[in-house]
Amino acid sequence: MAQIMLLLNKNGLLKPGSHAYKIVRRMVSGKIDSLGPDAALADVVDRKLQILNQIRVLAMWHKSMDRLPPAKF
């Protein structure tokens, strides 16, 4: 888990405790559970650019949600 999280957070995009960080940890945990630790690491290395792009979109979405006023129904 630690190796994969370090690999995905080299640019400091994920802040520990943030919503995006928790989502990525759940994704990594699921990969490890289904593939095993070595295969999960290999999969993340192979798909690193795609995963990082998805993390950027997720982080931007969460930042924009913080700026929006609450919906009035």
N, CA, C and O atoms as CSV, one atom per row, in Angstrom:
chain,resi,resn,atom,element,x,y,z
A,1,MET,N,N,0.833,-1.192,0.000
A,1,MET,CA,C,0.000,0.000,0.000
A,1,MET,C,C,0.877,1.256,0.000
A,1,MET,O,O,0.649,2.183,-0.776
A,2,ALA,N,N,1.870,1.272,0.870
A,2,ALA,CA,C,2.708,2.465,0.991
A,2,ALA,C,C,3.458,2.762,-0.306
A,2,ALA,O,O,3.550,3.920,-0.715
A,3,GLN,N,N,3.993,1.732,-0.955
A,3,GLN,CA,C,4.731,1.940,-2.210
A,3,GLN,C,C,3.829,2.519,-3.286
A,3,GLN,O,O,4.225,3.425,-4.019
A,4,ILE,N,N,2.625,1.996,-3.374
A,4,ILE,CA,C,1.696,2.478,-4.402
A,4,ILE,C,C,1.278,3.914,-4.120
A,4,ILE,O,O,1.223,4.734,-5.036
A,5,MET,N,N,0.981,4.228,-2.854
A,5,MET,CA,C,0.576,5.590,-2.520
A,5,MET,C,C,1.717,6.575,-2.765
A,5,MET,O,O,1.473,7.689,-3.228
A,6,LEU,N,N,2.947,6.191,-2.466
A,6,LEU,CA,C,4.090,7.061,-2.754
A,6,LEU,C,C,4.232,7.286,-4.252
A,6,LEU,O,O,4.505,8.401,-4.697
A,7,LEU,N,N,4.047,6.234,-5.017
A,7,LEU,CA,C,4.143,6.323,-6.466
A,7,LEU,C,C,3.088,7.277,-7.036
A,7,LEU,O,O,3.373,8.055,-7.947
A,8,LEU,N,N,1.880,7.210,-6.497
A,8,LEU,CA,C,0.787,8.042,-7.004
A,8,LEU,C,C,0.828,9.466,-6.464
A,8,LEU,O,O,0.160,10.348,-7.002
A,9,ASN,N,N,1.599,9.700,-5.414
A,9,ASN,CA,C,1.601,11.023,-4.799
A,9,ASN,C,C,2.963,11.705,-4.880
A,9,ASN,O,O,3.292,12.529,-4.026
A,10,LYS,N,N,3.752,11.376,-5.888
A,10,LYS,CA,C,5.070,12.002,-6.024
A,10,LYS,C,C,4.975,13.505,-6.225
A,10,LYS,O,O,5.864,14.237,-5.792
A,11,ASN,N,N,3.933,13.975,-6.861
A,11,ASN,CA,C,3.791,15.411,-7.116
A,11,ASN,C,C,3.020,16.132,-6.007
A,11,ASN,O,O,2.765,17.331,-6.123
A,12,GLY,N,N,2.650,15.441,-4.954
A,12,GLY,CA,C,1.954,16.065,-3.829
A,12,GLY,C,C,0.506,16.415,-4.107
A,12,GLY,O,O,-0.074,17.254,-3.417
A,13,LEU,N,N,-0.081,15.786,-5.102
A,13,LEU,CA,C,-1.463,16.078,-5.468
A,13,LEU,C,C,-2.441,15.649,-4.379
A,13,LEU,O,O,-3.450,16.314,-4.146
A,14,LEU,N,N,-2.143,14.551,-3.725
A,14,LEU,CA,C,-3.031,14.027,-2.688
A,14,LEU,C,C,-2.579,14.493,-1.317
A,14,LEU,O,O,-1.415,14.335,-0.950
A,15,LYS,N,N,-3.499,15.064,-0.570
A,15,LYS,CA,C,-3.189,15.483,0.792
A,15,LYS,C,C,-3.788,14.462,1.750
A,15,LYS,O,O,-4.988,14.193,1.693
A,16,PRO,N,N,-2.966,13.889,2.632
A,16,PRO,CA,C,-3.498,12.902,3.580
A,16,PRO,C,C,-4.700,13.456,4.343
A,16,PRO,O,O,-4.678,14.576,4.853
A,17,GLY,N,N,-5.734,12.648,4.402
A,17,GLY,CA,C,-6.962,13.046,5.081
A,17,GLY,C,C,-8.003,13.668,4.166
A,17,GLY,O,O,-9.169,13.785,4.544
A,18,SER,N,N,-7.596,14.073,2.958
A,18,SER,CA,C,-8.567,14.674,2.031
A,18,SER,C,C,-9.492,13.585,1.482
A,18,SER,O,O,-9.193,12.393,1.554
A,19,HIS,N,N,-10.604,14.025,0.942
A,19,HIS,CA,C,-11.580,13.089,0.388
A,19,HIS,C,C,-10.968,12.306,-0.776
A,19,HIS,O,O,-11.159,11.095,-0.881
A,20,ALA,N,N,-10.233,12.999,-1.647
A,20,ALA,CA,C,-9.602,12.330,-2.796
A,20,ALA,C,C,-8.584,11.296,-2.322
A,20,ALA,O,O,-8.492,10.213,-2.899
A,21,TYR,N,N,-7.817,11.618,-1.275
A,21,TYR,CA,C,-6.830,10.685,-0.729
A,21,TYR,C,C,-7.513,9.419,-0.223
A,21,TYR,O,O,-7.029,8.311,-0.451
A,22,LYS,N,N,-8.631,9.589,0.461
A,22,LYS,CA,C,-9.361,8.436,0.990
A,22,LYS,C,C,-9.913,7.568,-0.136
A,22,LYS,O,O,-9.905,6.341,-0.038
A,23,ILE,N,N,-10.389,8.198,-1.197
A,23,ILE,CA,C,-10.911,7.442,-2.344
A,23,ILE,C,C,-9.788,6.649,-3.009
A,23,ILE,O,O,-9.975,5.482,-3.355
A,24,VAL,N,N,-8.631,7.271,-3.188
A,24,VAL,CA,C,-7.500,6.587,-3.819
A,24,VAL,C,C,-7.034,5.425,-2.944
A,24,VAL,O,O,-6.707,4.358,-3.463
A,25,ARG,N,N,-6.999,5.616,-1.634
A,25,ARG,CA,C,-6.607,4.523,-0.732
A,25,ARG,C,C,-7.578,3.347,-0.844
A,25,ARG,O,O,-7.156,2.190,-0.839
A,26,ARG,N,N,-8.884,3.641,-0.944
A,26,ARG,CA,C,-9.861,2.561,-1.114
A,26,ARG,C,C,-9.645,1.833,-2.434
A,26,ARG,O,O,-9.762,0.610,-2.497
A,27,MET,N,N,-9.329,2.586,-3.494
A,27,MET,CA,C,-9.078,1.980,-4.796
A,27,MET,C,C,-7.851,1.076,-4.732
A,27,MET,O,O,-7.871,-0.047,-5.234
A,28,VAL,N,N,-6.787,1.571,-4.112
A,28,VAL,CA,C,-5.555,0.797,-3.988
A,28,VAL,C,C,-5.801,-0.448,-3.138
A,28,VAL,O,O,-5.330,-1.536,-3.471
A,29,SER,N,N,-6.529,-0.289,-2.056
A,29,SER,CA,C,-6.841,-1.421,-1.184
A,29,SER,C,C,-7.627,-2.490,-1.940
A,29,SER,O,O,-7.369,-3.683,-1.781
A,30,GLY,N,N,-8.578,-2.067,-2.754
A,30,GLY,CA,C,-9.344,-3.008,-3.562
A,30,GLY,C,C,-8.480,-3.745,-4.571
A,30,GLY,O,O,-8.649,-4.945,-4.790
A,31,LYS,N,N,-7.542,-3.009,-5.191
A,31,LYS,CA,C,-6.618,-3.650,-6.139
A,31,LYS,C,C,-5.758,-4.689,-5.435
A,31,LYS,O,O,-5.549,-5.785,-5.955
A,32,ILE,N,N,-5.264,-4.347,-4.258
A,32,ILE,CA,C,-4.420,-5.279,-3.516
A,32,ILE,C,C,-5.219,-6.515,-3.112
A,32,ILE,O,O,-4.720,-7.637,-3.194
A,33,ASP,N,N,-6.459,-6.305,-2.675
A,33,ASP,CA,C,-7.302,-7.433,-2.283
A,33,ASP,C,C,-7.593,-8.363,-3.456
A,33,ASP,O,O,-7.595,-9.584,-3.295
A,34,SER,N,N,-7.839,-7.795,-4.629
A,34,SER,CA,C,-8.222,-8.627,-5.766
A,34,SER,C,C,-7.029,-9.201,-6.535
A,34,SER,O,O,-7.104,-10.318,-7.047
A,35,LEU,N,N,-5.926,-8.444,-6.620
A,35,LEU,CA,C,-4.790,-8.887,-7.425
A,35,LEU,C,C,-3.609,-9.396,-6.612
A,35,LEU,O,O,-2.783,-10.156,-7.116
A,36,GLY,N,N,-3.532,-8.981,-5.371
A,36,GLY,CA,C,-2.347,-9.263,-4.565
A,36,GLY,C,C,-1.421,-8.064,-4.631
A,36,GLY,O,O,-1.513,-7.266,-5.563
A,37,PRO,N,N,-0.526,-7.921,-3.656
A,37,PRO,CA,C,0.300,-6.710,-3.587
A,37,PRO,C,C,1.245,-6.516,-4.774
A,37,PRO,O,O,1.377,-5.399,-5.273
A,38,ASP,N,N,1.892,-7.561,-5.227
A,38,ASP,CA,C,2.854,-7.415,-6.327
A,38,ASP,C,C,2.161,-7.088,-7.646
A,38,ASP,O,O,2.607,-6.214,-8.388
A,39,ALA,N,N,1.077,-7.787,-7.931
A,39,ALA,CA,C,0.338,-7.534,-9.170
A,39,ALA,C,C,-0.331,-6.158,-9.130
A,39,ALA,O,O,-0.419,-5.487,-10.159
A,40,ALA,N,N,-0.801,-5.732,-7.960
A,40,ALA,CA,C,-1.409,-4.408,-7.843
A,40,ALA,C,C,-0.380,-3.321,-8.114
A,40,ALA,O,O,-0.675,-2.347,-8.807
A,41,LEU,N,N,0.820,-3.476,-7.578
A,41,LEU,CA,C,1.886,-2.509,-7.829
A,41,LEU,C,C,2.237,-2.477,-9.318
A,41,LEU,O,O,2.402,-1.399,-9.890
A,42,ALA,N,N,2.349,-3.631,-9.940
A,42,ALA,CA,C,2.650,-3.688,-11.371
A,42,ALA,C,C,1.547,-3.027,-12.196
A,42,ALA,O,O,1.832,-2.333,-13.172
A,43,ASP,N,N,0.295,-3.238,-11.807
A,43,ASP,CA,C,-0.837,-2.644,-12.519
A,43,ASP,C,C,-0.803,-1.123,-12.397
A,43,ASP,O,O,-1.037,-0.417,-13.378
A,44,VAL,N,N,-0.515,-0.620,-11.211
A,44,VAL,CA,C,-0.457,0.824,-11.019
A,44,VAL,C,C,0.714,1.426,-11.790
A,44,VAL,O,O,0.579,2.506,-12.365
A,45,VAL,N,N,1.839,0.759,-11.812
A,45,VAL,CA,C,2.990,1.247,-12.586
A,45,VAL,C,C,2.621,1.325,-14.067
A,45,VAL,O,O,2.959,2.304,-14.732
A,46,ASP,N,N,1.936,0.313,-14.591
A,46,ASP,CA,C,1.538,0.294,-16.004
A,46,ASP,C,C,0.525,1.380,-16.335
A,46,ASP,O,O,0.563,1.950,-17.425
A,47,ARG,N,N,-0.385,1.674,-15.402
A,47,ARG,CA,C,-1.473,2.627,-15.666
A,47,ARG,C,C,-1.300,3.942,-14.912
A,47,ARG,O,O,-2.271,4.672,-14.715
A,48,LYS,N,N,-0.078,4.251,-14.488
A,48,LYS,CA,C,0.167,5.413,-13.630
A,48,LYS,C,C,-0.363,6.716,-14.226
A,48,LYS,O,O,-1.040,7.470,-13.527
A,49,LEU,N,N,-0.077,6.998,-15.484
A,49,LEU,CA,C,-0.518,8.257,-16.089
A,49,LEU,C,C,-2.036,8.372,-16.103
A,49,LEU,O,O,-2.578,9.435,-15.798
A,50,GLN,N,N,-2.721,7.300,-16.450
A,50,GLN,CA,C,-4.183,7.319,-16.467
A,50,GLN,C,C,-4.730,7.538,-15.059
A,50,GLN,O,O,-5.654,8.330,-14.871
A,51,ILE,N,N,-4.175,6.854,-14.084
A,51,ILE,CA,C,-4.635,6.996,-12.699
A,51,ILE,C,C,-4.379,8.416,-12.200
A,51,ILE,O,O,-5.240,8.998,-11.539
A,52,LEU,N,N,-3.211,8.982,-12.504
A,52,LEU,CA,C,-2.905,10.350,-12.070
A,52,LEU,C,C,-3.860,11.360,-12.695
A,52,LEU,O,O,-4.265,12.316,-12.034
A,53,ASN,N,N,-4.222,11.161,-13.957
A,53,ASN,CA,C,-5.207,12.048,-14.591
A,53,ASN,C,C,-6.556,11.941,-13.899
A,53,ASN,O,O,-7.230,12.951,-13.700
A,54,GLN,N,N,-6.957,10.739,-13.532
A,54,GLN,CA,C,-8.215,10.559,-12.827
A,54,GLN,C,C,-8.163,11.222,-11.445
A,54,GLN,O,O,-9.154,11.800,-10.998
A,55,ILE,N,N,-7.025,11.140,-10.775
A,55,ILE,CA,C,-6.869,11.781,-9.471
A,55,ILE,C,C,-6.965,13.302,-9.617
A,55,ILE,O,O,-7.590,13.959,-8.786
A,56,ARG,N,N,-6.358,13.864,-10.656
A,56,ARG,CA,C,-6.435,15.313,-10.883
A,56,ARG,C,C,-7.883,15.760,-11.077
A,56,ARG,O,O,-8.312,16.764,-10.508
A,57,VAL,N,N,-8.623,15.013,-11.878
A,57,VAL,CA,C,-10.023,15.357,-12.108
A,57,VAL,C,C,-10.813,15.266,-10.810
A,57,VAL,O,O,-11.630,16.136,-10.510
A,58,LEU,N,N,-10.569,14.225,-10.053
A,58,LEU,CA,C,-11.251,14.045,-8.777
A,58,LEU,C,C,-10.934,15.188,-7.815
A,58,LEU,O,O,-11.831,15.711,-7.154
A,59,ALA,N,N,-9.662,15.575,-7.736
A,59,ALA,CA,C,-9.254,16.669,-6.846
A,59,ALA,C,C,-9.878,17.990,-7.282
A,59,ALA,O,O,-10.332,18.765,-6.441
A,60,MET,N,N,-9.905,18.256,-8.591
A,60,MET,CA,C,-10.521,19.490,-9.088
A,60,MET,C,C,-12.006,19.502,-8.790
A,60,MET,O,O,-12.550,20.540,-8.415
A,61,TRP,N,N,-12.670,18.373,-8.949
A,61,TRP,CA,C,-14.100,18.297,-8.682
A,61,TRP,C,C,-14.388,18.599,-7.212
A,61,TRP,O,O,-15.321,19.338,-6.896
A,62,HIS,N,N,-13.584,18.026,-6.320
A,62,HIS,CA,C,-13.805,18.266,-4.898
A,62,HIS,C,C,-13.523,19.712,-4.515
A,62,HIS,O,O,-14.210,20.264,-3.656
A,63,LYS,N,N,-12.521,20.337,-5.139
A,63,LYS,CA,C,-12.254,21.751,-4.869
A,63,LYS,C,C,-13.411,22.612,-5.337
A,63,LYS,O,O,-13.797,23.558,-4.650
A,64,SER,N,N,-13.970,22.296,-6.497
A,64,SER,CA,C,-15.085,23.096,-7.011
A,64,SER,C,C,-16.332,22.917,-6.156
A,64,SER,O,O,-17.128,23.848,-6.029
A,65,MET,N,N,-16.513,21.759,-5.579
A,65,MET,CA,C,-17.678,21.528,-4.713
A,65,MET,C,C,-17.586,22.363,-3.442
A,65,MET,O,O,-18.612,22.756,-2.887
A,66,ASP,N,N,-16.371,22.639,-2.973
A,66,ASP,CA,C,-16.191,23.461,-1.786
A,66,ASP,C,C,-16.564,24.915,-2.052
A,66,ASP,O,O,-16.945,25.631,-1.126
A,67,ARG,N,N,-16.462,25.358,-3.291
A,67,ARG,CA,C,-16.735,26.760,-3.634
A,67,ARG,C,C,-18.197,27.020,-3.970
A,67,ARG,O,O,-18.636,28.171,-3.971
A,68,LEU,N,N,-18.953,25.971,-4.254
A,68,LEU,CA,C,-20.343,26.155,-4.643
A,68,LEU,C,C,-21.218,26.394,-3.410
A,68,LEU,O,O,-21.008,25.773,-2.368
A,69,PRO,N,N,-22.189,27.285,-3.527
A,69,PRO,CA,C,-23.108,27.455,-2.399
A,69,PRO,C,C,-23.991,26.215,-2.268
A,69,PRO,O,O,-24.192,25.495,-3.247
A,70,PRO,N,N,-24.511,25.962,-1.088
A,70,PRO,CA,C,-25.377,24.793,-0.932
A,70,PRO,C,C,-26.635,24.909,-1.783
A,70,PRO,O,O,-27.168,26.002,-1.973
A,71,ALA,N,N,-27.091,23.802,-2.281
A,71,ALA,CA,C,-28.298,23.787,-3.125
A,71,ALA,C,C,-29.519,24.053,-2.270
A,71,ALA,O,O,-29.655,23.526,-1.166
A,72,LYS,N,N,-30.412,24.889,-2.805
A,72,LYS,CA,C,-31.670,25.195,-2.083
A,72,LYS,C,C,-32.808,24.482,-2.799
A,72,LYS,O,O,-33.008,24.658,-4.001
A,73,PHE,N,N,-33.526,23.703,-2.073
A,73,PHE,CA,C,-34.653,22.966,-2.652
A,73,PHE,C,C,-35.952,23.499,-2.158
A,73,PHE,O,O,-37.010,22.999,-2.540
